[in-house]
Amino acid sequence: MKISMIAAMDRNRVIGKGEGGVPWHLPRDVARFRSFADGKHLLMGRRTFEEMKGWFTNQTPIVLTHQPDYRPVVGRRAHSVEEAVTEAFEDGAAELMVCGGASVYTLALPYADELLLTLVDAADSFENSVVFPDYLTDVEWETLSEDYFDADEENSLAMTFLHLRRLSPSSLRPGRLHLI
């Protein structure tokens, strides 16, 4: 099973505001997210899950939380990345896609096989900015595709869609969880 991560970030790796939400509205990026997430198991933190209510029409969300009694209204919960991987694997998922927030990205990065990044042409800074982990340190990635888009009437900022694949094996494979 492949583990991928999808995120939009600016040049400072900012992915969100401290009080919640993303600092931009880019329909092209939203469409990309929806196309990649369609039919997949999605791993996200509780706050991200609650911010994305209504998005889950053809996905299986797995909500990562430390709250033992938390029950998502759709999907299921997990208390670790390893538990989420196990659940997705046992469901027969071909891919588990990590959708945020920052702490979930940090926990899942060692296991990621691919990154689907939108690099937004901005350098935002907010009080308590939420940032994507440093994905270039200690890991080598191969660029599978890189597509640049100018700003336009619907998308106020230019952006680059970047698809990276890890060159060295990731840390977690279902076989290591004794599932095979």
C-alpha positions as CSV (number, residue, x, y, z in Angstrom):
1,M,0.0,0.0,0.0
2,K,1.3,3.4,-1.0
3,I,1.4,6.3,1.5
4,S,1.2,9.7,0.0
5,M,0.9,13.2,1.4
6,I,-0.9,16.1,-0.2
7,A,-0.5,19.7,0.8
8,A,-0.4,23.3,-0.4
9,M,2.2,25.6,1.0
10,D,3.9,28.9,0.3
11,R,7.6,29.6,0.0
12,N,8.0,29.6,3.8
13,R,6.2,26.2,4.0
14,V,3.2,27.9,5.6
15,I,0.1,25.7,5.2
16,G,-2.3,27.4,7.5
17,K,-3.2,30.1,10.0
18,G,-2.9,29.4,13.7
19,E,-6.6,30.0,14.2
20,G,-7.5,27.5,11.5
21,G,-8.0,27.6,7.7
22,V,-5.7,28.2,4.8
23,P,-4.4,31.7,3.9
24,W,-5.6,31.5,0.3
25,H,-8.5,30.3,-1.9
26,L,-7.2,28.6,-5.0
27,P,-9.9,26.7,-7.0
28,R,-7.2,25.0,-9.2
29,D,-5.6,23.5,-6.1
30,V,-8.9,22.5,-4.6
31,A,-9.8,20.6,-7.9
32,R,-6.4,18.9,-7.8
33,F,-6.9,17.8,-4.2
34,R,-10.4,16.5,-5.0
35,S,-9.1,14.5,-8.0
36,F,-6.3,12.9,-6.1
37,A,-8.3,12.2,-3.0
38,D,-11.3,10.6,-4.8
39,G,-11.9,7.1,-3.6
40,K,-9.0,7.0,-1.2
41,H,-8.5,6.5,2.5
42,L,-7.5,9.9,3.9
43,L,-5.5,10.4,7.1
44,M,-5.9,13.7,8.9
45,G,-6.0,15.3,12.4
46,R,-9.2,16.0,14.2
47,R,-9.1,19.8,13.6
48,T,-8.4,19.3,9.8
49,F,-11.3,16.8,9.7
50,E,-13.7,19.2,11.4
51,E,-12.6,22.1,9.0
52,M,-13.3,19.8,6.0
53,K,-16.8,18.8,6.9
54,G,-18.8,18.1,3.8
55,W,-15.8,17.2,1.7
56,F,-16.1,13.4,2.2
57,T,-18.4,12.1,-0.6
58,N,-16.2,9.3,-1.9
59,Q,-13.4,9.0,0.6
60,T,-12.8,7.1,3.8
61,P,-11.4,9.5,6.4
62,I,-9.3,8.2,9.3
63,V,-9.0,10.8,12.0
64,L,-5.8,10.8,14.1
65,T,-6.6,11.9,17.6
66,H,-5.4,11.5,21.2
67,Q,-8.9,11.8,22.5
68,P,-10.0,8.2,23.5
69,D,-13.8,9.0,23.2
70,Y,-13.7,11.0,19.9
71,R,-16.0,9.5,17.2
72,P,-15.9,11.2,13.8
73,V,-19.3,11.6,12.2
74,V,-18.0,9.8,9.1
75,G,-15.0,7.4,8.8
76,R,-13.1,6.2,11.8
77,R,-10.4,7.3,14.2
78,A,-6.9,6.1,14.9
79,H,-4.5,6.9,17.7
80,S,-1.3,6.6,15.7
81,V,-0.1,6.6,12.1
82,E,0.7,2.9,12.4
83,E,-2.9,2.2,13.5
84,A,-4.2,4.2,10.6
85,V,-2.0,2.4,8.1
86,T,-3.2,-0.9,9.6
87,E,-6.8,0.1,9.2
88,A,-6.4,1.2,5.6
89,F,-4.4,-1.9,4.7
90,E,-7.0,-4.2,6.3
91,D,-9.7,-2.4,4.3
92,G,-7.8,-3.3,1.1
93,A,-6.8,0.3,0.3
94,A,-4.2,0.8,-2.4
95,E,-3.2,4.1,-1.0
96,L,-3.4,6.1,2.3
97,M,-3.3,9.8,1.6
98,V,-2.2,12.1,4.4
99,C,-4.1,15.5,4.3
100,G,-2.8,17.3,7.4
101,G,-2.6,19.2,9.7
102,A,1.0,20.0,10.5
103,S,1.5,17.5,13.3
104,V,0.0,14.7,11.3
105,Y,2.3,15.6,8.3
106,T,5.3,15.5,10.7
107,L,4.3,12.1,12.1
108,A,3.6,10.6,8.7
109,L,6.5,12.1,6.7
110,P,8.9,9.2,7.6
111,Y,6.4,6.8,6.0
112,A,5.5,8.8,2.9
113,D,6.3,7.2,-0.5
114,E,5.1,10.2,-2.5
115,L,4.4,13.9,-2.0
116,L,1.8,15.8,-4.0
117,L,2.6,19.5,-3.2
118,T,1.2,22.7,-4.4
119,L,3.8,25.4,-4.0
120,V,2.0,28.7,-3.8
121,D,3.8,31.8,-5.0
122,A,3.5,33.7,-1.8
123,A,5.5,34.2,1.4
124,D,2.9,34.6,4.1
125,S,3.5,35.0,7.7
126,F,0.8,35.0,10.4
127,E,0.8,34.9,14.1
128,N,1.1,31.2,14.9
129,S,1.6,30.2,11.3
130,V,1.2,26.5,10.7
131,V,4.1,25.0,8.6
132,F,4.7,21.8,6.6
133,P,7.7,19.8,7.9
134,D,11.1,20.2,6.2
135,Y,10.7,17.4,3.7
136,L,14.1,18.0,2.0
137,T,16.2,17.2,5.0
138,D,17.5,13.6,5.3
139,V,15.3,12.3,2.4
140,E,16.0,12.1,-1.3
141,W,13.1,12.7,-3.7
142,E,12.7,12.1,-7.4
143,T,10.6,14.7,-9.2
144,L,7.9,12.9,-11.2
145,S,6.2,16.0,-12.5
146,E,6.3,19.8,-12.0
147,D,3.7,22.0,-13.6
148,Y,3.6,25.8,-13.2
149,F,0.4,27.9,-13.4
150,D,0.2,31.7,-13.6
151,A,-2.3,33.6,-11.5
152,D,-5.6,34.1,-13.3
153,E,-9.1,35.4,-12.7
154,E,-10.0,32.5,-10.4
155,N,-6.7,31.9,-8.8
156,S,-5.1,35.0,-7.3
157,L,-1.7,33.5,-6.9
158,A,0.6,31.6,-9.2
159,M,1.4,28.0,-8.2
160,T,3.4,24.9,-9.0
161,F,2.1,21.4,-8.8
162,L,5.0,19.2,-7.7
163,H,4.8,15.4,-7.5
164,L,7.8,13.7,-5.7
165,R,8.6,10.1,-5.1
166,R,10.9,8.9,-2.3
167,L,14.1,7.3,-3.6
168,S,14.9,5.3,-0.4
169,P,12.3,3.0,1.2
170,S,10.0,4.6,3.7
171,S,10.1,3.5,7.3
172,L,6.7,1.7,7.5
173,R,5.4,-1.1,5.4
174,P,2.4,-3.1,6.3
175,G,4.5,-6.3,6.4
176,R,6.4,-4.8,9.3
177,L,3.1,-4.6,11.1
178,H,2.8,-8.4,10.6
179,L,-0.3,-8.0,8.4
180,I,0.9,-10.0,5.4
